[in-house]
Amino acid sequence: MGNSSARAQSAKKTLLVARFAIFWFSILFSVNASSQQPIDVDNWQKITDDARGQRVYFHAWGGDTELNAHLTWIAQEMLSRFGVELIHVKLADTSSAVTRLIAENAAGNVERGSADLIWLNGENFSTLKRANLLFGPWAEEQPNFALVDADRYPEMRQDFGVKTEGFESPWTRSQLIFYYDSERLIEPPRTAEALKNWIKENPGEFTYPRPPAFLGTTLLKQLLVELAVNRSQSSAEVESTFSLPVTAAFDTFSAPLWTFLDEIHSALLREGRHFPQSGTQLRAALYDREISLAFAFSPNEVVSSISRNELAASTKSYVFDSGTLSNVSFVAIPKNAPSKQGAMLVSNFLLSPEVQFRAAINAKLASEPVLAFDNFTPEQQAALRVNAQAPGAVTPIELARKIQEPHPSWTNAIEREWLKRYGGGAPSKGDE
């Protein structure tokens, strides 16, 4: 999403405080006690009936105009179809909602929380799930959950490698893509090794947002996984390692990443002394021809940007030959949410072919559906195929090459090490 470095660092501090609070508050208070009547998640008709008249506060990122407009339309439909009032609580960072949820439960508020539905990332989900602050399991009982075909696509049940176990529901997905102006760059690098060589041969033509900015960290994780696989005798060992919490194996598995970054650092834009703060700045640098190659964590980023005249019509996008990092965005219901039935109804509507299709064909929304393609109508499938041929679009065949996110703990470890080595503007010597 391109948060600034300062905001991202603040969010990290907030999350650390939240985790500390969880430890002590779990001792002082019981978060399981509630006088609310149990909800039969198998009885969808009763859930629908009970949801009517409820007000659902959906805490979600509010930094994108098109996304906000999309949620406004969803709110209108929820009210007219189901009698549920949906209110989008616009967040600058999800950690603020997490902190509030923890504070509410610490104060003994186990029934009348401020959030009914939260858009979480893997790190925040892991924190809340461990603290037993989420309602569930409920997600796989939704009628529309079957449409994501989770048996075929296991990422629908994993959030940054953490099993959702019915406590989260998917609603959109993202994938790392690279993009370039085809009038300036004829053949872009399609592997991590080729990227390294290209950067060294074209100094000043590439850069990345400064971690812990989300997009910069995403690139580091992409390189971490691909380089580890390239240097391992067993890709299964690499996959297993990254799916688990970070251990002493971090030094071994991350070593190729630091070697890679050391080699390219002085060849980055401004010789690696300054980094962009967000994806927006990275996109502007490509548009202004400061750099020749950029990247984003949205498959439709280029299509969307071309439609807004923020990138040249000659811009093309692609993924690496071995695939690129991909994850699914989820929504969860806090245990102390007062309108759980309404929240479930909203989540189920988010998974409907109508909503998923509407988001996918909106060039300015830059959203990829979580539904299996064959669960759209023939007319919708035809429109999606046409949409995939828009200028700058990544082909569906390329997007099928996906790499799963490492466990959330790897993110913190990578960011800490990057700041230690490069935070001052120059690479450190490490342990040498």
Residue, then its C-alpha position, 0 to 999 in steps of 0.5 A: m500500500g505504500n505506507s511511509s517508512a515513518r508510519a511503518q516503523s510506528a506501526k511496528k512499535t504499536l504492534l510490539v506494545a500490543r503483544f506486550a499488552i496481550f501477555w499481561f492482560s491475558i493474565l489479568f482478564s478472561v477474554n472468553a467470558s460472554s453472556q451473548q447467546p452462541i451463534d449457530v454458524d451452520n444455520w445461515q438462514k437464522i444468521t441472515d434473519d438476525a443480521r437484519g437491523q444490525r450496524v456493522y463497523f468494518h475497520a479497513w484501510g482507507g487510503d485509496t479513493e477507489l477502494n473507499a468508493h467500492l466499499t460505499w457501493i457494498a454498503q448500499e447493497m447490504l442495506s437494500r438487500f439485507g437490512v444491514e448498515l455497513i460503516h467503513v471505519k477508514l484506517a491509516d494502519t491496521s495496527s491501530a484497530v488491533t491495539r484498540l481491540i486488545a485494550e477493550n478486552a483488557a478493560g473487560n469489554v467482551e461483548r460491545g467492541s468497536a469493530d465488527l469486521i477487520w481487514l487484517n494482514g498476516e502479522n496482525f492475524s497471528t497476534l490476535k489469533r494467539a491471544n484468542l481475541l477472534f470469533g470463530p471458526w465461522a468462515e468456511e460455513q459461509p455459503n460463498f466460501a465454496l466458490v474460492d475452491a480452497d482445496r485446490y488453492p490452499e492459500m485461501r486457508q493460510d495468511f502469511g503461512v499461518k493457518t486461518e482455521g476458519f477464523e478469517s475469510p478471504w476477500t481479495r488477493s495480491q501478487l508481486i509484479f514488475y513493470y517497465d516502459s517497453e519503449r525504453l527497456i526491451e527485455p527486462p530481467r526475469t529472475a533474481e540473478a538476471l535482476k542483479n546483473w541488469i542492475k549492475e550493468n545499468p547503474g541508477e536505473f533501479t531502486y526500492p522503497r526503504p524497508p520497513a515500507f511494505l513494498g520494499t520488504t515484499l521485494l526482500k522476501q521475494l529475493l529471500v525465497e528465490l535465492a534460497v531455492n536457487r542455492s538449496q538441494s531441496s526446494a521442499e526444505v526451503e518451503s518448510t523452513f519459510s512456513l515456520p517461525v524464524t529460527a537460527a536458520f535465518d542466518t543461513f537462509s538469508a545469507p544469499l539475500w545480503t550478498f545480493l544486496d551488497e552487490i547491487h547497493s552502489a548501483l541503485l538510484r542515487e547510489g543507494r544513499h536515498f530510497p523512495q518511501s512508497g510504491t507511489q514514489l516508485r511509480a512516479a520515478l518510472y514515469d519521470r524516467e528516473i528509473s527503467l524498472a519498477f514493481a508493485f504488489s498488485p497485478n492490476e497496478v499498471v492497468s490502473s495507473i495507465s487508466r489514470n495517466e500515471l504511467a505511459a501506455s507503453t508500460k508492460s508488466y510481468v512476473f519472474d519465471s519462477g513465480t512471485l510472492s502472492n498472498v490473500s487479504f482476509v477479514a476477521i470478526p473480533k470475539n467482542a463484536p456486537s454484530k457478528q451475524g451482520a459481519m458474517l453476512v458482509s463477508n459472504f457478500l464480499l465473496s459473491p461472484e457479483v462483488q468479486f467480478r465488479a472489483a476485478i473489472n474496475a481498472k482503477l481498483a487494482s483488485e484480483p478476485v479470490l474466486a476460482f475462475d470457473n465459478f464466475t458466469p460464462e459472461q463474467q469469464a468472457a469479460l475477465r478474459v477481455n480485461a486481462q488483455a488490457p494495456g499493461a496487464v499481466t497474463p493469467i498464465e504468468l499470474a498462475r506462478k505464485i510463491q507463498e508468503p513466509h511466516p510473519s516472523w521472517t518479515n520482522a527479522i529481515e527488516r531488522e537486519w536490513l536496517k542494521r546493514y543499510g539503514g545508514g545509507a551504505p551496506s555494512k560488512g556484516d560479520e566479515 
